[in-house]
Amino acid sequence: MTTGVRQAARDTTRPRASRWPAPVVLALLVGLAGVAYRLALLLGDTPRTNSDEATMGLAALHIARGEDFPVFFYGQAYMGAVEAYLAAPLVALAGPSVLALRLPLLALYALFLLLSWRLTRRLGGDRWFALLVVGLLALGADRIVKNQLIAGGGYPELNPIGAGLALLTLDLVTGRPAGRRWRLAGFGFLAGLTVWVDPLLLPYVLALGTVLVATAGRDLRGHAAALLAGAALLGAAPLLGYGVAHGRNPLSAVFAAGGGDAAASWADRLHGGLVLGPALGMGLCSPGHCATWQLWWALALPVLLVLAVLSAWRTWRAASVRAVRADGAGAVRADDARAVRADSVRAVRAGAAIRLALLAGAVGTLAAYTVSSAAGRTPVESSRYLSCLAISLPALLWPLWTVARRRGPVDLPRLAAVGALVALLGTATVATAGALATVPTNRAEAQRHRALVEALRERGVRHVYGEYWTCNRLTFATGEKIVCAVLDERLRPGLDRLPAYPRAVRESPAPAYVAPVGSPLARSLDDSPPPARQALTVDGWRIWLLHP
């Protein structure tokens, strides 16, 4: 009895092993830091909002009120309004605000981190490699946080959808029996949803779909095929319903918006798509520009893509050979150990196939962007079209990690791999610091806009004319208590995404005019002033108040 008591005492004093390994705990902390960093940016009015985001906010406001249920971003026949539906409950509870629009997107980012950790581990990466992937995704340069946190339509939701599709494909091709029907339905639904929301993810959908059909094609017949197709139609139902109701092909609007036939030289497209694009799109550049030293990634990315493809292909070939041998011995094997080894071989082969699909998706995304006119005409802003490349990080960095962590004497390849990983982390960290440096400027700009709203409210203004980047932002900030119609710099009607607004302003007996100080519209109004009873300047804004 005494011995048992002493043993129990020793057991209670002996330090217990942690339930979670160190890299798991570190990854959790790093992920939370990434979420906290982005929340701090949101509270600091960063990234800066604009009228496009406010247009999505107006859609959320109308959904919350039950006044309208838009299929697409207002004013166009493409890019699904899913972000408005996600934000509508918060807008209904808290009223119209940029924070209410962006909090659901912060949750989508957190989901992407979780899915990326899971995907990295399922593809064969160890916990330390998964920590590296999460660490890179936790950093956030100016372009990255804009893609993730601005509710402008079509970007924040794509990465979690892409990572989810990759995990579903991996489960389906490895033959996991539990929940197979739900996984098929999930794959189909997310693929269809992608077509409605934004086709930027289509290279990944096609690559993963090819792996699914090539590997598990025999199982995709009859009821399984009907389930997959039905779920895909359900995901794309808003787009298809719109096309049927209006007798239009929504995909034609998407291709027209791409501007593939617009004026842009091939030299400019290649420079924007293959030199500036990768560094900007993957978060390695300062806000609004890339320093020359930050463009090293343009040289490293093609090499890394080739190495990653070769590595995944070799793994797939080797696993395929072993799988054939295992299947050949299947009739005579009787022990569970061989069956386990065969399952392990199939998992390795499936993981290699998914890595190839992720790399194919990255190549397809780069190619589609490079041939578009946007890469040549507006490479800095249009680099958002490369936001999906983050999905491929577990496959892209795998060759560097395998070389960097191998045992034995330090040689040149190992030094090069470690150096590339350190350079990637360092460059992304510098770019993240650049994004943080924009917070004071962005906060001051937001305060100036709040001063404009307050000035108009104090003077009882209900209808105004302004430029495009002023109007919907002003209308959303006031919950449509102030309605704005767009004028261009020549004082002609501009692009109004909601036709009801210009009608209301035209019918007003005394609309006001607002424009940022020094803007083309402000200069035009100063040169040809409206019959104002008062012209004033408020915190960087010019306001003209007309006779009632």
C-alpha positions, 0 to 999 in steps of 0.5 A: 500500500505504501509503495502504491502511494509513493508511486502515485506521489511520484506520478503527480510530481513527474512533469507531464508531456505536452498534449500538443507538440511544439510546432502545433502550439507555435502554429496556433500562436502564429495563426492567432498573431496573423488574425490579431494583426489583421484585426488591428489593421481593421481597427486602424481603418486599414486597408483604406476603403473605397466606393467599390467596397461601399457598393458591396456594403449597400448590397448587404444593407439592402439584403439586411432590410429585405429590399433586394437580393442581388446576384452580382456586384451592383452595376455588372453581370459578373462577380457574385455578391456572396460577401454582401450576404455574409455581411448582411447579418452584421449590418442588420445588427450594427448598422452600416460600417466598414468593420461590419463588412470586413469581419466575415472576411477576417473569419474567412482568412482564419479558416484559410489558415486552418485549411492550409495547415491541414492541407500541408500535413495531409500532403506529407509535410511535417509539423515544422513545414506546416508551421512555416506555411502558416507563418508565411500566410500570417504575414501580410503585405499591403496587397495581401491584406487588401485581397483578404480584407476589402469586401470588393468582391471575388477575392477574400473567399477564393483561397479558403474555397481553393484549399477546401477543394484540395482537401476534398479531392485528397479525401476522395482519391485516397478512398476514405469511405466515411462521408464520401457522398458529402465530400462529393457534394462539397466538391461539386458545390464549391466548384459551382460556387467558384463559377458564380463568385469569381472565375479566378479559381478555375485553373485550380478547379480544373486541375483538381477535377482532372486529378479526381476524374483520373484517379477515382473515375470509376467511382464517379458513375451513376448516383455519384456523378448525379450527386456531383453534377447536382451540387455543382449546379446548386453552387452555380444556381444564382449565375445560371438563374440570372442567365435564364431570367435575362436571356444572357450568358454571364460568362461573356461579361466575365471575358469582356471584363478581362480586357484581353483585347484592350491595348497593352503591348506584350512586353508590358504584359510579360513584365507585369505578369512575370516580373512584377506580378509574382512579387506583388501578388505573393506579398513581397512588395512595399505598398504600391510599388516593388523595389528592385531587390524585392523582385528576386522572387520573379527569378526564383519562382519559375525555378521553384515551380520546375523543381516542385513539379519534378519532385511531385512527379518523381514521388507520384511515379515511385508510389505508382510503381509500389502501388502496382506491386502491392496490388499484384500481391493483394491476392496472396497477402493475408497480413494487415501490415501489407494492407497498411503499407498499400494504403500508405503508398496510395496516400503518398501517390494521392498527395503527389497528384494533389501537389501537381494539381496545385502547381498546375493551378499556379501555372494556369493562374500566372498564364491567364494573368500574363496574357490579359491586358491588365498585367500590362496596363495596371500591373500594381493594382491588377496583381490582385488577380494572383491572390490564389497563388497562396493556395499553392504554397505547400506544394511550391515550397516542398522542394526547398524544405526537403533539401533544407531539412535533410541530414548530413554535412552542409552542402551548397544545395542545402545552403541555397534552400535555407537561404531562399526560405530565409529570404522569402520570410525576410522579404515578406516581413519587410513588406508587412512592416510597410503595410503597417506604416500606412496605418496613420495615413489611412486613419487620417483619411478615414477621419477626414471622410467622417468629417465630411459626413458630419458636415453634410449632416449638420447642414441637412444635406440629403442629396449630393453630386460627387465623383465615383470614388466619393459617391457610394462610400458616402451613401453607405456611410450614412445608411442612404440618408445622404444619396450621391450621384456621380459626375465626371470631371467634365460635370457630366453624369458618370458611372452610377451602379444603382440607377435610383440614386441619380434619379433621386438627386436630379429630383432634389430641389437643392443638391449639394456638390462635394469633391476632394480638394485638388481633384479634377472634379473640384477644379472643374467646379471651381472653374464653373461653380454651381449657383451656390449660396455657400462654398466651403472647405472641410478637412480636405473636402470642397462643398458647394451648397445650393439655394433650396 
